[in-house]
Amino acid sequence: MDKYSVSDSIKYVGVKDLDLDLFESQYPVPDGVTYNSYVILDEKVAVMDTVDRRADRQWLSNIEEALGGRNVDYLVVSHMEPDHGANIARFIQLHPEAVIVGNAKTFPMIKQFFDLDTEGRILTVKEGDMLVLGQHTLRFFMAPMVHWPEVMVSYEETEKILFSADGFGTFGADSGLEEQWTEEAARYYLNIVGKYGVQVQALLKKAAGMDIRMICPLHGPVLKENLEFYLEKYRVWSSYEAECHGVMIACASIHGNTAQAAQELAAMLKSRGETQVEVVDLARTDVSRAVRKAFAYDRVVAAAATYDGGVFPAMESFLEHLRSKNYQKRIVGLVENGSWAPVAAKAMRTMFEGMKEIHVLEPAVTIRSALNGDSRKAMEELADRLAEETGR
């Protein structure tokens, strides 16, 4: 708890979950995840969110230790997703004196999740409303679709703390360093919130009007220093800009020939002065990590084998994930392989055409079984075109 302590008056009562294998039953979290919750101790006491049901016992113990026998006046519900809201009913049963604070979209969801009588024990807040706790004052701002419709954030005006809900959250239980935070926060953001860049931009505009000294998210470390770094990362991610001028070669190979071609293309690009080139084996890389890498680079090459009259499933899954996360503003090259009827490029082109502001370089490179003189020459030409591009 010391690592995540907030201030003398605001206590961290969250829990590390080091045993979870898949976050949301789909994203690998080898370093676990945290479920963050906070207690503000003032004339009035406010608990900021609950935690996942996997962590209820430790969380309740942390709460009681922080309270030191005091009653709870308010339970502020920023987000109803079960990794944060699972213990609302249990908490209210243990603290019947507490009033639940939420917005107009919060309370219908509480009714959906719990058989809980909230009559006379709720406080509905709207944009800009304040809750005075004593020396501390919470001001509420709505953040719909970041990344559920009922999400709101809270700004504590005295200590200038933004309780940011899922914003600025990360996978991993110990991702405090900026470089480590960036990778796991990017994987978290781009795969979970990435579709909603417009909504995140709207929230960032609200945050720009606040004097923020600290950010307390619902996952990952409390952010206390160099906040401009984290805010800038969110600006880039939510505007779908590339983080670097480089090329990701996403490869979906069955027997290794397409993978060999991908490696040769990488060498060709490096010989043309490209310093940031990365080959990603889609069959052996979790799709959430591949998606994160695709958003990092300004240029992407999709290299895949033909399969059952379409494209190899690892590539199909990757491109579908990109589409669903609103992938856009990139330059794309295509490499297909097929021994008798290569059609992977056609399938990949169709998928990219369903995305915004994607410029596909033509023609695609066609390999028949394995690289030969003609297909290698076509790859050299693709490398030339990629190296000439400056990103969009």
Secondary structure, 3 states (H helix, E strand, C coil): CCCCCCCCCEEECCEEECCCCEECCCEECCCCEEECCEEEECCCEEEECCCCHHHHHHHHHHHHHHHCCCCCCEEECCCCCHHHHCCHHHHHHHCCCCEEEECCCHHHHHHHHCCCCCCCCEEECCCCCEEECCCCEEEEEECCCCCCCCCEEEEECCCCEEECCCCCCCCCCCCCCHHHHHHHHHHHHHHHHHHHHHHHHHHHHHHHCCCCCEEECCCCCCECCCHHHHHHHHHHHHCCCCCEEEEEEEEECCCCHHHHHHHHHHHHHHHCCCCCEEEEECCCCCHHHHHHHHHHEEEEEEEEEEECCEECHHHHHHHHHHHHCCCEEEEEEEEEECCCCCCHHHHHHHHHHCCEEEEECCCCEEECCCCCHHHHHHHHHHHHHHHHCCCC
